[in-house]
Every structure is written in C-alpha cells, then in structure tokens.
C-alpha cells in the first residue's frame, strides 16, 4: 500500500489523482540506486515496487515533521525523499532553496534538516499561483492563495539563515544570481514556473547537487513534467522518476 494522499481544499482538489505507472526496468535500476544510499525496496507478488515505509520508523524525521505536516500538501513519503536528499548533499558547498513555499511546511522541514549556517532561500508569491498556460496546466491564477508572507515569515522569526523572497520568480532570484546551490526543491506545479526554475538553478547547482521536482509524476501536473523533460533533453543528466511522484536530478 502506498502513502496516503492528503486531504485537499477546494482550490487544490484537482492537484493530484495518481502518479504515473513505473516501467519495470526503471524500477529495477531505481531499486539498485536507492540501495546504494541505504534504502530498502520490497516487491509485491505482481512485481510492482513497494518501498518499506522507513519514514514511519525514522524517529528524527518524525520529530522534524511535527509542524511541517499540518502546513504542507506533500505526503510523508515525498517529504522523506526531500529529507534524505538534504542529508546526502550536506557535505557540499552552496545554499539550499525552495520555490513554491505555500504555507511553509516543507520549508520548515528543510530549515530543520540542514546544518546551522546554511542559507535557505524561499521563493513564492505568497498570494497564490501566477497565470498558467491553459493548454498545459490544470491550475489557475490564485490557486494556493490561502497563505501569507507574514504567516510564513513568523515560522522563521528566530532563524537568520532563512531568507524569504516574495514576488514572482525568477525576477525575485535576480539578486541571488552569483550564488551556488546544493539542493533545490521545486514545487510550483505549472510548466512555465518549472522551466524557469530549471533555467535559473541548473547552471548554479554544484556538482553532486540535487534538484527535487515535487510534481513530476502526477497526472494533474503534466505541464510540470514536460518542462523537466524538455529542459534535460540532450543534457547529460536524466531525471529519475520516483514512486512518490517526484523526480530527482543529480548534477554531474
């Protein structure tokens, strides 16, 4: 049985129905890759991948999720991928960023998971989604508007390492153009925004750094997947699709 889906508000009810099915060969390769990082993967009788729910027994992760869980639409299994990715990149130079902060749930998890002194950049309008492409995206301007800059800022009042960048990305990222990044969590749902994230962060990602795309595998965010696939077509890196609906890109 996979991770439970969260309950969505009216504005987000159409966000996710189900992740895309996984190719058996890709599942085998993914299992081997995850094993090298300490993940265990079990298989059911029909051969579909069935990861052990390590997030449920990881006490440090569960403690870190107290607070973030109630402020996020990202389910625990996907949060655990983000959490472990932060651990994997901990020895690298560079800042950490999230684009698509919403109410600050995964941002709070990130801030708790990184070591002290790591600069965490949070990019969002904090007023809802921008205009979307009606030919590619299911979301519309104003979705996820049940948040505010003040509410998210209050979560980090005592953390000087967290910097909020309110407004439209990538305009808000221009002042950070000289920075390098080791991990970026992209949770923006629509084609143009995902492509903007790829174009800005990929050249600034350090070798060994990771891009985590939250919306890659969901049937309601096909535009987000198309943006990732189009951007990395012809590049050395290949996005790795996970059963959580996410995709990871490891910078070579």
C-alpha positions as CSV (number, residue, x, y, z in Angstrom):
1,X,0.0,0.0,0.0
2,X,1.4,3.4,-1.0
3,X,1.5,6.5,1.2
4,X,-1.9,8.1,1.9
5,X,-3.0,11.1,-0.1
6,X,-3.6,14.3,1.9
7,X,-7.0,16.0,2.0
8,X,-7.1,19.0,-0.3
9,X,-9.1,22.2,-0.1
10,X,-11.5,23.2,-2.8
11,X,-8.8,25.2,-4.6
12,X,-6.4,22.2,-4.7
13,X,-8.9,19.3,-5.2
14,X,-7.7,18.6,-8.7
15,X,-4.0,18.8,-7.9
16,X,-3.2,15.1,-7.9
17,X,-5.1,11.9,-8.8
18,X,-2.4,9.3,-9.1
19,X,1.3,9.0,-10.0
20,X,2.3,7.6,-13.4
21,X,3.0,3.9,-13.7
22,X,6.6,2.9,-13.4
23,X,8.5,1.0,-16.1
24,X,9.7,-2.3,-14.7
25,X,13.3,-1.8,-15.9
26,X,13.4,1.6,-14.5
27,X,12.0,0.2,-11.2
28,X,14.9,-2.3,-11.1
29,X,17.5,0.3,-11.7
30,X,15.9,2.7,-9.2
31,X,15.9,-0.1,-6.6
32,X,19.7,-0.6,-7.1
33,X,20.4,3.1,-7.0
34,X,18.4,3.6,-3.8
35,X,20.2,0.6,-2.2
36,X,23.5,2.4,-2.5
37,X,22.1,5.2,-0.3
38,X,20.7,2.9,2.4
39,X,17.2,2.5,1.1
40,X,15.4,-0.9,1.1
41,X,12.9,-1.8,-1.5
42,X,10.5,-4.7,-1.3
43,X,8.4,-6.2,-4.1
44,X,4.9,-7.5,-4.1
45,X,3.7,-10.6,-5.9
46,X,2.8,-8.7,-9.0
47,X,6.2,-7.2,-9.3
48,X,5.3,-3.6,-8.5
49,X,7.8,-1.7,-6.3
50,X,6.7,-1.5,-2.7
51,X,9.2,0.6,-0.7
52,X,9.4,-0.2,3.0
53,X,7.9,2.8,4.9
54,X,11.2,3.9,6.5
55,X,9.8,7.4,7.1
56,X,7.4,5.9,9.6
57,X,10.1,4.5,11.8
58,X,12.8,7.2,11.4
59,X,12.4,9.0,14.8
60,X,14.4,12.0,13.8
61,X,12.4,12.5,10.7
62,X,9.1,12.1,12.5
63,X,10.2,14.7,15.1
64,X,11.2,17.1,12.3
65,X,7.7,16.7,10.8
66,X,5.9,18.0,13.8
67,X,4.6,21.3,12.5
68,X,5.5,20.9,8.8
69,X,2.9,18.1,8.3
70,X,0.0,20.4,9.1
71,X,1.3,23.1,6.8
72,X,2.0,21.1,3.7
73,X,0.2,19.2,0.9
74,X,3.3,17.0,0.4
75,X,2.8,13.5,1.8
76,X,5.3,11.9,4.3
77,X,7.0,9.6,1.8
78,X,7.8,12.6,-0.5
79,X,8.9,14.6,2.5
80,X,11.3,11.8,3.4
81,X,12.8,11.9,0.0
82,X,13.5,15.6,0.4
83,X,14.8,15.0,4.0
84,X,17.2,12.3,2.8
85,X,18.3,14.3,-0.2
86,X,19.3,17.1,2.2
87,X,21.3,14.7,4.2
88,X,23.0,13.3,1.1
89,X,24.1,16.8,0.0
90,X,25.1,18.0,3.4
91,X,28.8,17.9,2.7
92,X,28.6,20.1,-0.4
93,X,29.1,23.8,-0.8
94,X,26.2,26.0,-1.7
95,X,22.9,27.2,-0.4
96,X,19.5,25.5,-0.3
97,X,16.4,26.8,-2.0
98,X,12.7,26.1,-2.3
99,X,10.4,27.6,-5.0
100,X,6.7,27.1,-4.2
101,X,6.6,27.6,-0.4
102,X,2.8,27.8,0.1
103,X,2.2,27.7,3.8
104,X,5.8,26.8,4.7
105,X,5.5,23.1,5.6
106,X,8.4,21.7,3.5
107,X,10.3,24.9,4.0
108,X,10.2,24.3,7.8
109,X,11.3,20.7,7.3
110,X,14.2,22.0,5.2
111,X,15.3,24.6,7.8
112,X,15.3,21.9,10.5
113,X,17.2,19.3,8.4
114,X,20.1,21.5,7.2
115,X,23.1,22.2,9.4
116,X,23.3,25.6,11.2
117,X,24.8,28.3,9.0
118,X,23.3,27.0,5.7
119,X,21.4,29.8,3.9
120,X,17.9,28.7,2.9
121,X,16.1,30.7,0.2
122,X,12.3,30.6,0.0
123,X,10.7,31.9,-3.2
124,X,6.9,32.4,-3.5
125,X,4.4,35.0,-4.4
126,X,2.7,34.2,-1.0
127,X,-0.5,35.4,-2.7
128,X,-1.3,32.3,-4.8
129,X,-0.2,31.0,-8.2
130,X,0.6,33.2,-11.2
131,X,-1.1,32.9,-14.6
132,X,-0.9,29.4,-16.0
133,X,-1.0,28.0,-19.6
134,X,-4.5,26.7,-20.1
135,X,-3.2,24.3,-22.9
136,X,-0.7,22.7,-20.5
137,X,-1.7,23.2,-16.9
138,X,-4.7,22.4,-14.7
139,X,-4.0,25.1,-12.2
140,X,-5.2,28.7,-12.5
141,X,-4.0,32.0,-11.1
142,X,-4.9,32.4,-7.5
143,X,-4.7,28.7,-6.5
144,X,-3.0,28.2,-3.2
145,X,-3.8,31.7,-2.1
146,X,-4.7,30.6,1.5
147,X,-1.3,31.7,2.8
148,X,0.5,34.9,3.5
149,X,4.1,36.3,3.7
150,X,3.5,37.3,7.3
151,X,2.4,33.8,8.4
152,X,5.3,32.1,6.7
153,X,7.8,34.7,8.0
154,X,6.7,34.0,11.5
155,X,7.8,30.4,11.3
156,X,11.4,31.6,10.9
157,X,11.5,34.6,13.1
158,X,14.3,33.1,15.1
159,X,16.3,31.7,12.2
160,X,18.5,34.3,10.5
161,X,19.7,31.7,7.9
162,X,16.2,31.7,6.2
163,X,15.6,34.4,3.6
164,X,12.2,34.9,2.1
165,X,11.9,36.3,-1.5
166,X,8.3,37.4,-2.0
167,X,7.1,38.0,-5.6
168,X,7.3,36.4,-9.0
169,X,10.1,34.0,-9.7
170,X,12.6,34.3,-11.5
171,X,12.5,38.1,-11.0
172,X,13.0,37.7,-7.3
173,X,16.0,35.5,-7.9
174,X,18.0,38.1,-9.8
175,X,19.8,39.4,-6.7
176,X,21.0,35.8,-5.9
177,X,22.4,35.3,-9.4
178,X,26.0,34.9,-8.1
179,X,25.1,32.2,-5.6
180,X,25.7,28.4,-5.9
181,X,23.2,25.8,-4.7
182,X,23.5,22.3,-3.5
183,X,19.8,21.4,-3.3
184,X,16.6,23.0,-4.7
185,X,13.1,21.8,-4.0
186,X,10.8,22.8,-6.9
187,X,7.1,22.7,-6.0
188,X,5.5,25.1,-8.5
189,X,3.0,22.8,-10.4
190,X,2.9,24.6,-13.7
191,X,5.0,24.4,-16.9
192,X,6.4,28.0,-17.1
193,X,7.4,28.1,-13.4
194,X,9.1,24.7,-13.5
195,X,11.0,25.7,-16.7
196,X,12.1,29.0,-15.0
197,X,13.4,27.0,-12.1
198,X,15.4,24.7,-14.4
199,X,16.9,27.6,-16.3
200,X,17.9,29.5,-13.2
201,X,19.1,26.8,-10.8
202,X,20.7,24.2,-13.1
203,X,23.7,26.3,-14.1
204,X,24.1,27.3,-10.4
205,X,23.9,23.8,-9.0
206,X,27.2,22.5,-7.7
207,X,28.4,19.0,-8.9
208,X,26.6,16.4,-6.7
209,X,23.8,18.9,-6.1
210,X,20.2,17.8,-6.4
211,X,17.0,19.2,-7.9
212,X,13.9,17.7,-6.4
213,X,10.8,18.2,-8.5
214,X,7.7,17.5,-6.4
215,X,5.1,17.5,-9.3
216,X,6.8,15.4,-12.0
217,X,4.8,12.3,-11.9
218,X,1.2,13.4,-11.2
219,X,-1.5,13.2,-13.8
220,X,-2.8,16.7,-12.9
221,X,0.6,18.4,-13.5
222,X,1.7,17.1,-16.9
223,X,3.0,20.6,-17.8
224,X,5.5,20.4,-14.9
225,X,6.8,17.0,-16.2
226,X,7.0,18.3,-19.8
227,X,9.1,21.3,-18.6
228,X,11.6,19.0,-16.9
229,X,11.8,16.5,-19.8
230,X,12.2,19.3,-22.3
231,X,14.9,21.1,-20.4
232,X,17.0,18.0,-19.7
233,X,16.6,16.5,-23.2
234,X,20.1,16.3,-24.7
235,X,21.8,17.1,-21.4
236,X,24.0,14.6,-19.5
237,X,21.6,14.3,-16.5
238,X,18.4,12.3,-16.8
239,X,15.6,12.9,-14.3
240,X,14.9,9.9,-12.2
241,X,11.2,9.3,-11.6
242,X,10.3,8.0,-8.1
243,X,7.1,6.1,-6.9
244,X,6.3,9.1,-4.7
245,X,5.5,11.2,-7.9
246,X,8.7,13.2,-7.6
247,X,11.7,13.3,-9.9
248,X,15.4,13.8,-8.9
249,X,18.1,15.3,-11.0
250,X,21.7,14.8,-9.7
251,X,24.2,17.3,-11.2
252,X,27.2,15.8,-12.7
